[in-house]
Amino acid sequence: MTSRERIQHLFELYYNDRITTEEEAELMELMASDPGSPAQLSALLQQQWEALSIADERFSKETGQPLLLNILGAPQKRVIPLYRYGWAAAAVIGVLLVAGAIIWQQRLATRQEISQAAVPVILPGSNKAVLTLADGSRVMLDSAGNRTIQQGNATVSQQGGHLLYNAANSGALLSYNTLTTPRGGQFRLTLPDGTGVWLNAASSITYPTAFTGAERSVTVTGEVYFEVAQMANKPFMVTANHTAIQVLGTSFNINAYTDEATVNTTLLQGSIKVTAGAAGQVLQPGQQAQTTASGSLQVLSHADTDQAIAWKNGSFNFSGKGLPEVMRQLARWYDIEVVFSGKVPVRKFGGEIQRSLPLSEVLEILQTMDVKFKIENEKKLIVLPG
């Protein structure tokens, strides 16, 4: 690669804001040692800039100076000590600063677009659920609640976002309750046997107020994390859509949303048997069973257990996820409608984002992957073509 080709390459990195500190220094050194005239070098970078950007559509020469003043006053500006590199760098300072102005202005425009579109602010989900009692009556639950509910011989107490059944008072009278979280809600439950249950948004669990038979059986929808109390003589059974799970004492996560392609059961500790149709498989810690309505069952030997329970720990973990799945998670947690306008952009994401952030801040993070959004009617998020 010639010196001029290297300058072009480094300038492209600079323009797209992907250049490192070392590469910036290399760019300045190359300009300082370039054998051509300052005018030739400036013309080269000017040509490269025009080929890379839509600057001529967005900015005129008259707007360049105000933009430059904005850049110099912006807290997020990139400062390059061009004066250290002599006359060659000075000859192209105008081109580089205008390019820097474009980078800054584009990012500012994107942030302003998201901020304005997200007014009023769409807040994250919170602790809220509906408890449906055996007689069909419904009790609304939230983080502020502190009450006691009598269900036959079972005493149920709410402590903020946690519902607890008192096993000591459970008698022979069998009745069923259902705890349901809406979109934008989550809740925690302790069953009569001491099993801990965490419900993600748009999920439910139906369970008896006392485990009186040979099995402890519950039914779930959506996404639920279990820490099952050990009772060797009374297995714990979970039914979710087309999938059955048999447990003795363990912790696992089951994702059984109907808008996902598979039911994913991820084992963290202990041992469980997952059954779908005629297929059955005993899982070991770190494995994930993926089942379908047709009865197929596939086991991943090295599942990402941290990702499986990130929601329980207060995060989105988007590592390796495509845009549709990411949007489904946001739709449930922020209680919004997501619509794709045109072709769905192909993106693979990485990293974690706190679920406590307002939607606007999450979108600002996602837009660094060149995903564009627009919000209509407060609760409708439109994903624009890439």
SULDA-V512492 format. One record per residue. N is the residue number from 1. RES is the residue in three letters. PSI is psi in degrees with one decimal (* if undefined). OMEGA is omega in whole degrees, 0 to 359 (none if undefined). Layout:
N	RES	PSI	OMEGA
N	RES	PSI	OMEGA
This chain:
1	MET	128.0	180
2	THR	168.7	179
3	SER	-43.1	180
4	ARG	-39.8	178
5	GLU	-38.2	178
6	ARG	-39.9	177
7	ILE	-44.5	178
8	GLN	-43.9	180
9	HIS	-45.5	181
10	LEU	-35.8	178
11	PHE	-37.7	177
12	GLU	-40.7	176
13	LEU	-41.5	179
14	TYR	-47.2	182
15	TYR	-40.3	181
16	ASN	8.0	176
17	ASP	38.9	178
18	ARG	9.3	185
19	ILE	142.4	178
20	THR	169.1	178
21	THR	-40.7	179
22	GLU	-39.7	180
23	GLU	-34.0	175
24	GLU	-45.5	180
25	ALA	-39.3	178
26	GLU	-40.4	179
27	LEU	-44.8	180
28	MET	-41.8	179
29	GLU	-42.4	180
30	LEU	-38.7	179
31	MET	-37.3	181
32	ALA	-30.3	183
33	SER	2.9	182
34	ASP	130.9	183
35	PRO	-17.2	182
36	GLY	176.4	181
37	SER	157.1	176
38	PRO	-38.3	181
39	ALA	-39.4	179
40	GLN	-42.6	181
41	LEU	-42.9	178
42	SER	-42.4	179
43	ALA	-38.8	178
44	LEU	-48.3	181
45	LEU	-35.2	176
46	GLN	-44.5	179
47	GLN	-42.1	180
48	GLN	-41.7	179
49	TRP	-45.7	181
50	GLU	-33.7	179
51	ALA	-27.3	185
52	LEU	-27.1	195
53	SER	175.7	173
54	ILE	27.6	186
55	ALA	-37.3	182
56	ASP	-21.1	178
57	GLU	-29.5	187
58	ARG	-35.0	187
59	PHE	147.0	172
60	SER	170.4	178
61	LYS	-32.5	182
62	GLU	-28.2	181
63	THR	-8.4	183
64	GLY	-43.9	183
65	GLN	-46.4	176
66	PRO	-37.9	178
67	LEU	-41.1	179
68	LEU	-41.2	178
69	LEU	-38.0	176
70	ASN	-43.9	179
71	ILE	-47.6	184
72	LEU	-20.8	179
73	GLY	0.7	184
74	ALA	135.5	182
75	PRO	-22.8	183
76	GLN	16.3	184
77	LYS	153.4	172
78	ARG	121.1	181
79	VAL	119.2	178
80	ILE	119.0	183
81	PRO	74.0	184
82	LEU	-27.3	184
83	TYR	-17.3	181
84	ARG	-14.2	193
85	TYR	10.7	168
86	GLY	-163.7	190
87	TRP	-32.2	182
88	ALA	-43.5	178
89	ALA	-39.9	180
90	ALA	-32.1	182
91	ALA	-24.6	183
92	VAL	9.7	183
93	ILE	-35.9	180
94	GLY	-43.2	180
95	VAL	-46.3	182
96	LEU	-41.4	181
97	LEU	-37.9	176
98	VAL	-42.2	176
99	ALA	-42.2	177
100	GLY	-37.0	178
101	ALA	-38.8	180
102	ILE	-45.6	179
103	ILE	-50.0	182
104	TRP	-44.2	183
105	GLN	-39.1	179
106	GLN	-42.7	180
107	ARG	-41.0	178
108	LEU	-42.3	180
109	ALA	-40.0	180
110	THR	-44.7	180
111	ARG	-41.6	180
112	GLN	-38.4	180
113	GLU	-45.7	180
114	ILE	-43.9	183
115	SER	-44.6	180
116	GLN	-37.5	181
117	ALA	-26.2	186
118	ALA	8.7	178
119	VAL	127.0	358
120	PRO	157.5	184
121	VAL	132.2	176
122	ILE	110.4	185
123	LEU	158.6	178
124	PRO	172.5	178
125	GLY	175.1	183
126	SER	-179.4	178
127	ASN	108.5	175
128	LYS	145.0	183
129	ALA	171.1	175
130	VAL	126.5	176
131	LEU	117.0	177
132	THR	119.0	184
133	LEU	172.1	184
134	ALA	-31.4	181
135	ASP	4.5	178
136	GLY	-8.2	179
137	SER	154.0	186
138	ARG	138.0	179
139	VAL	124.0	180
140	MET	130.7	183
141	LEU	144.5	175
142	ASP	-173.5	185
143	SER	-22.8	186
144	ALA	-9.5	187
145	GLY	145.5	175
146	ASN	97.0	188
147	ARG	170.2	176
148	THR	133.5	180
149	ILE	131.5	179
150	GLN	125.8	177
151	GLN	91.5	184
152	GLY	-121.3	177
153	ASN	1.9	181
154	ALA	136.3	176
155	THR	126.7	181
156	VAL	127.9	178
157	SER	138.9	175
158	GLN	128.2	175
159	GLN	87.4	184
160	GLY	-123.0	181
161	GLY	27.0	183
162	HIS	127.8	178
163	LEU	127.1	185
164	LEU	133.4	175
165	TYR	131.8	182
166	ASN	106.3	183
167	ALA	-29.3	183
168	ALA	-28.6	181
169	ASN	5.9	182
170	SER	127.1	181
171	GLY	-158.6	186
172	ALA	-15.0	181
173	LEU	117.4	185
174	LEU	123.4	175
175	SER	161.5	184
176	TYR	141.8	173
177	ASN	157.7	175
178	THR	127.3	175
179	LEU	124.8	185
180	THR	129.5	173
181	THR	138.9	176
182	PRO	175.5	167
183	ARG	133.8	184
184	GLY	16.7	180
185	GLY	160.0	173
186	GLN	159.7	180
187	PHE	159.2	179
188	ARG	146.3	184
189	LEU	138.4	169
190	THR	117.3	183
191	LEU	167.9	183
192	PRO	-25.4	180
193	ASP	1.9	181
194	GLY	-1.6	178
195	THR	131.5	177
196	GLY	136.9	183
197	VAL	132.2	175
198	TRP	126.8	180
199	LEU	128.1	173
200	ASN	-179.6	180
201	ALA	148.7	177
202	ALA	49.5	183
203	SER	167.2	178
204	SER	159.5	172
205	ILE	132.0	175
206	THR	131.9	190
207	TYR	156.9	176
208	PRO	153.5	177
209	THR	-9.1	175
210	ALA	136.1	178
211	PHE	95.2	187
212	THR	-15.6	184
213	GLY	-162.7	181
214	ALA	-14.7	180
215	GLU	158.4	171
216	ARG	102.7	188
217	SER	133.1	176
218	VAL	160.4	178
219	THR	136.1	182
220	VAL	158.0	168
221	THR	162.0	178
222	GLY	-135.9	183
223	GLU	128.9	185
224	VAL	137.9	175
225	TYR	135.3	182
226	PHE	141.0	163
227	GLU	96.9	192
228	VAL	130.9	175
229	ALA	136.3	183
230	GLN	125.0	173
231	MET	92.3	189
232	ALA	-31.2	182
233	ASN	2.8	182
234	LYS	87.2	183
235	PRO	151.9	179
236	PHE	127.0	184
237	MET	131.7	177
238	VAL	131.5	175
239	THR	130.4	179
240	ALA	111.7	183
241	ASN	-117.3	183
242	HIS	13.5	187
243	THR	137.4	175
244	ALA	140.9	182
245	ILE	128.2	177
246	GLN	129.7	188
247	VAL	144.9	170
248	LEU	-52.4	176
249	GLY	115.1	189
250	THR	178.0	172
251	SER	132.4	182
252	PHE	163.1	179
253	ASN	137.2	176
254	ILE	125.4	178
255	ASN	107.3	186
256	ALA	36.9	176
257	TYR	138.8	183
258	THR	-17.6	179
259	ASP	8.1	173
260	GLU	152.9	186
261	ALA	-31.2	183
262	THR	159.1	168
263	VAL	120.6	184
264	ASN	119.5	179
265	THR	116.9	186
266	THR	124.5	183
267	LEU	129.3	177
268	LEU	-44.4	180
269	GLN	151.8	175
270	GLY	-145.1	182
271	SER	137.1	177
272	ILE	156.9	174
273	LYS	124.3	180
274	VAL	131.3	182
275	THR	135.5	174
276	ALA	115.0	185
277	GLY	-128.9	179
278	ALA	-5.2	183
279	ALA	139.8	177
280	GLY	147.8	182
281	GLN	132.0	174
282	VAL	127.3	182
283	LEU	149.5	171
284	GLN	158.0	180
285	PRO	135.4	181
286	GLY	-3.5	179
287	GLN	156.6	178
288	GLN	130.0	175
289	ALA	130.9	177
290	GLN	118.0	184
291	THR	154.8	179
292	THR	166.8	181
293	ALA	-22.4	180
294	SER	-6.2	179
295	GLY	3.9	179
296	SER	150.8	180
297	LEU	124.8	178
298	GLN	139.6	182
299	VAL	126.0	173
300	LEU	124.6	185
301	SER	-29.6	183
302	HIS	74.7	181
303	ALA	155.6	176
304	ASP	90.6	184
305	THR	-33.8	178
306	ASP	-39.6	178
307	GLN	-38.5	183
308	ALA	-35.5	183
309	ILE	15.7	179
310	ALA	-39.9	181
311	TRP	-40.4	180
312	LYS	-32.2	181
313	ASN	10.1	172
314	GLY	22.3	182
315	SER	156.4	161
316	PHE	131.7	173
317	ASN	105.1	186
318	PHE	12.5	185
319	SER	121.6	178
320	GLY	3.0	183
321	LYS	146.5	176
322	GLY	167.8	184
323	LEU	-43.0	180
324	PRO	-43.2	180
325	GLU	-39.5	177
326	VAL	-44.2	181
327	MET	-34.5	177
328	ARG	-39.8	178
329	GLN	-43.0	179
330	LEU	-38.7	181
331	ALA	-41.1	181
332	ARG	-43.4	188
333	TRP	-36.3	181
334	TYR	2.1	179
335	ASP	56.5	180
336	ILE	162.5	173
337	GLU	130.9	179
338	VAL	128.3	180
339	VAL	132.3	176
340	PHE	124.6	178
341	SER	108.5	181
342	GLY	-153.9	184
343	LYS	136.4	181
344	VAL	121.9	179
345	PRO	138.5	179
346	VAL	113.0	180
347	ARG	147.2	170
348	LYS	126.1	186
349	PHE	171.0	178
350	GLY	160.7	174
351	GLY	-179.1	182
352	GLU	150.7	176
353	ILE	135.6	180
354	GLN	135.8	179
355	ARG	-6.9	180
356	SER	-5.4	182
357	LEU	147.6	169
358	PRO	156.0	183
359	LEU	-37.7	182
360	SER	-37.6	180
361	GLU	-35.4	176
362	VAL	-42.8	180
363	LEU	-35.2	178
364	GLU	-36.2	177
365	ILE	-44.2	182
366	LEU	-29.9	183
367	GLN	-12.7	173
368	THR	-14.5	174
369	MET	18.8	177
370	ASP	42.3	172
371	VAL	130.4	184
372	LYS	143.5	184
373	PHE	159.4	172
374	LYS	138.2	181
375	ILE	131.6	178
376	GLU	146.4	175
377	ASN	35.9	174
378	GLU	-39.1	188
379	LYS	9.7	181
380	LYS	113.9	180
381	LEU	120.5	180
382	ILE	123.5	177
383	VAL	120.1	185
384	LEU	154.8	180
385	PRO	146.3	179
386	GLY	*	none
